[in-house]
Amino acid sequence: MSELATVEVVAHGDGEEVVRVRGEVDLSNATLVGDQLSAAVAEATVVIVDLSETTYLDSAGIAMLFRFDERLKHARHELRLVVPPDSPIRGVVRMTRLDQVIPVQDTLG
Amino acid sequence: MLDFRRDRVRYAVALVLLAAAYYLSARLGLTMSLVEENVTPLWPPTGIALAAFLLVGRSLWPAVAVAALLVNLPISEGLLAAAATAVGNTLAPFVAAVLLERVGFRRQLDRREDALSIVFIAALGSTVISASVGTATLVASETIQSDEWLTAWLVWWTGDAMGILTVAPFLLCLPLFEELPGWSAARWAEATAVLFAASALVIWTALSDLQLLYLVIPVVAWASWRFQLRGAAPVALLVTFIVTRAAVNGDGPFSEDTLFDQMFKLQTFNACIALTGFFLAAMVTERNRTAEALEAATVELEDRVRRRTAELSATNRRLVEEIRTRSQAQQQLSQEEARARREHEIAQTLQMSLLPDRIPNVPAVAVAARYVPATGDIQVGGDWYDVIPLRDGLIGLAIGDVAGHGLQAAATMGQLRMALRAYAVQDPSPASVLAGVHRLVSHLPMPEMVTLTYLVFDPETWTLRFANAGHPPPLVYGDGNARYLEEVLSPPLGVTPDAEFTEASIEMTPGSTLLLYTDGLIERRGESIEVGMERLVAGVVDQDGAAVDDVCDHLLSALVDRDRVSDDVALVAMRPSTLAGKPLSVAFDAEPRMLAEARRTLRLWLRGYDVSVDDETDILLACGEACANVVRHAYGTAPGEMVLEAHVAGRLFEMTVLDHGEWRAPVDRGGGWGLQLIHGLMDTVHVDRTPDGTVIRMSRQLRGGES
């Protein structure tokens, strides 16, 4: 229900900010997650959104990530995503060609 | 009468005065003697003595005795004769006075019986004594010849009688001038005229040779008629005195007669005058009194009529006032009733609107609920139940009762229900939910006692966790068993400041049903609650296979008299079922928050089959996109339903998502990728848009792999 997904800043420094999205992102909470991401990364020049623990991401979530990336690019900031190869959302990221717009790395490291 | 024992001086004076009056009147009487010197036709002293006895008292008798002795001494043959005569003279008025008192004589002489009494008892009766004693003395002392005794007796007797008949009434009438209302000058003049007329007429007739003595009777009648005793007595005295003088002198009508004839004529005349006068006076007095009484009665009657009329109109006013008051009271009462009825309706409406308007669709769990408001006055309100879909597929179930009834209870219930939902979403643990609601209840402006059972069911594990704050225990039944969940029981909420809530859990088994209820279902007046609980167990014994809706209806009809519900009844039945092994068909509200539910249900169902992680991930994404499509496009802002159906045949997975809404032009929020993704995820995709709604049919060959 609520708390379908949580957004938390896990690390920041040197203009780089790591935000972890845990849980499921769908039509019901995509806008909320997007707002939380924006709020969490206001000062960072490089934003890494860790989706390793995101178990579900639908088209609304994908759209939200595209818009988030556009906003960051507009501010000359950079967005990178972390999606492990065995993640359930790897398929949708590939299918929507999200990985061709936003750099996707397998791990945080 | 005077009390002479107290006032000896006045007694002595009275004695002297009476004796003097007696003596002087006797001397006057003797001047008219006809037989020797001591028998006269008019003997005033007897009348004076009687009047004195009647007016002042018989204790004055010594005066009479002494005076009589003094009168008789010089005219009797010795002291003995004088004494004997005196005794007779004293006895006659004394006996008369005694007898008159005996018969209730009124000295006012205002009744006919008074006139009769004084004529017959006093004048004619008692004087027999004095006449007999006196005549006997005369004969014994040889003052008269023995053959003269009858004449002497008659003269004596009539003399005494006339003395009483004329003098006594005159004396008796004198006090009346004081006692009765006084006369006006005109009446005094008239009275004087009557007296003069009588005097003139009687003097003329008494001196005339013409036998016209009785001509005076009309004048006597006039006096009686106009002045009653106060007129009749003086006139009678005057007339008799004058006529007696004439008779003694042998004047006019008496000139030619013998002594006997004179006496007869005189006494007949005197008797006539006295009788006429006094009878007429008495009758007129009586008539006047009757007239006065009549007038008084008329006045009294008028007064009574007036009083009665006033009473009646007062009563009438009171009655009108009372009717008005009563109709006001009646109006007030019906206003009260209307207000009570309105409050009942409001409370009922509020209560109904605060309860869940429908039970949410929960896959694999059948839930039914009923609420029956109390029918009587304002006993409605306070009971509530709730079914809350929680995250991770958990289902929260609550049933509670706020003490009291009416608007207040219904309003409190509404608050508590919302609060409980909030607490349940925050932390589904039953003990924690109860603790939260308890804190809220304790901080209400008017803390109410609240009983509440809260349970959480996990469809994945079939675990039922529950906590109970003073509420009748839930019932679980199935397979011929029934048991109340009495493991944990905490005090009702809001009664103790520090309350600790514990929880317990059981595993539900396939086919078993959970029953939640409020006390209205089991309580009956004058019956212990255990009896009601046994009745409930008996009620569910054959309800294993029945749908939960039918179970609720069956229990309500078996345990509640729907026409006379004394207390609210709330009832919830829940029966979980296994998804595995049969085609899936579940409905969800077409709302964003239900998308995760739909995916979870499908995931749970897929576990019953050999489905790889990749297959599952793609199928769930396709399902999610199809459902999101419905949420976004089917109903606009109106509520609606989305139905998810799935089945597996061999390695072919088929899934349908349908709605009953209209397809709306896609608003580009998801980049329009929804359908595109579905096409990418599934082997076949068909979208049918019909007037009844949209159906998306999808299929995919299960590829196996890592599962």
Boltz contact constraints between the chains, C-beta under 6 A:
constraints:
  - contact:
      token1: [A, 1]
      token2: [B, 391]
      max_distance: 6.0
  - contact:
      token1: [A, 1]
      token2: [B, 593]
      max_distance: 6.0
  - contact:
      token1: [A, 4]
      token2: [B, 596]
      max_distance: 6.0
  - contact:
      token1: [A, 24]
      token2: [B, 596]
      max_distance: 6.0
  - contact:
      token1: [A, 26]
      token2: [B, 595]
      max_distance: 6.0
  - contact:
      token1: [A, 26]
      token2: [B, 624]
      max_distance: 6.0
  - contact:
      token1: [A, 27]
      token2: [B, 592]
      max_distance: 6.0
  - contact:
      token1: [A, 27]
      token2: [B, 595]
      max_distance: 6.0
  - contact:
      token1: [A, 27]
      token2: [B, 628]
      max_distance: 6.0
  - contact:
      token1: [A, 28]
      token2: [B, 592]
      max_distance: 6.0
  - contact:
      token1: [A, 28]
      token2: [B, 593]
      max_distance: 6.0
  - contact:
      token1: [A, 28]
      token2: [B, 595]
      max_distance: 6.0
  - contact:
      token1: [A, 58]
      token2: [B, 624]
      max_distance: 6.0
  - contact:
      token1: [A, 58]
      token2: [B, 625]
      max_distance: 6.0
  - contact:
      token1: [A, 59]
      token2: [B, 625]
      max_distance: 6.0
  - contact:
      token1: [A, 59]
      token2: [B, 670]
      max_distance: 6.0
  - contact:
      token1: [A, 59]
      token2: [B, 673]
      max_distance: 6.0
  - contact:
      token1: [A, 59]
      token2: [B, 674]
      max_distance: 6.0
  - contact:
      token1: [A, 59]
      token2: [B, 677]
      max_distance: 6.0
  - contact:
      token1: [A, 60]
      token2: [B, 670]
      max_distance: 6.0
  - contact:
      token1: [A, 63]
      token2: [B, 670]
      max_distance: 6.0
  - contact:
      token1: [A, 63]
      token2: [B, 671]
      max_distance: 6.0
  - contact:
      token1: [A, 88]
      token2: [B, 617]
      max_distance: 6.0
  - contact:
      token1: [A, 92]
      token2: [B, 621]
      max_distance: 6.0
  - contact:
      token1: [A, 95]
      token2: [B, 680]
      max_distance: 6.0
  - contact:
      token1: [A, 96]
      token2: [B, 673]
      max_distance: 6.0
